[in-house]
Amino acid sequence: MVRLSSRCTVAIHALTLLARSGDGQLQSSGEIADSLSSNPVAVRRLLGQLRDAGLVVSVEGHGGGWRLARPARRISLRDAYLAVEEGPVLPGYAHPPSEMCVVGRNMHAVLDEEFEQAERAMLDRLARTTIATMLARVLERERA
C-alpha cells in the first residue's frame, strides 16, 4: 500500500472533524488537536496550509477558531492532499544510478513514467471522495 505522509491523514481528519461541527461552528486548534491526540502547534501549522489552500477559515480572538471555507461536499480528499503534501508520493532515487550501466542510465526515466501514472491515478481516486463522504462513513461506523 502506498503511504502518504501523516500530514495528509491529519488534514483529512481535521477537515472531517470540522465538517461534523456544522455550518459556521468554530473549533479551536486545541479541540482539533485533542481529536488527533496531537500537538496544537503542529495542528495550527497544518490548518494554516489548509487555510492557504482555501479549505478552512480562521477567526481570531476570544471565541475564535476554525471552520470549513465551503461545504464538505465540495472539498475532496485530493484538495486536502494537494494542500499539505510536498513532492511526489512515490520516492525517486536517493542518489543517481550509474551512467555506465544500461539499466542505470534508463531506469530513472522509466520509473518516473510509472510513478507519474500511479500518482495521477491516486489523485483521480482521491478527487472522487469528499469530506462529506468521509464524515458519513465515520458516523456509519460509529453507529455499527
ABEGO torsion letter per residue (X at the ends): XBBBBAAAAAAAAAAAAAAAAEBGBBBBAAAAAAAAGBBAAAAAAAAAAAAAAGABBBBBEBGBEBBBABBAAABBAAAAAAAABBEBABBBBABBBBAABAAAAAAAAAAAAAAAAAAAAAAAAAAABBAAAAAAAAAAAAAX
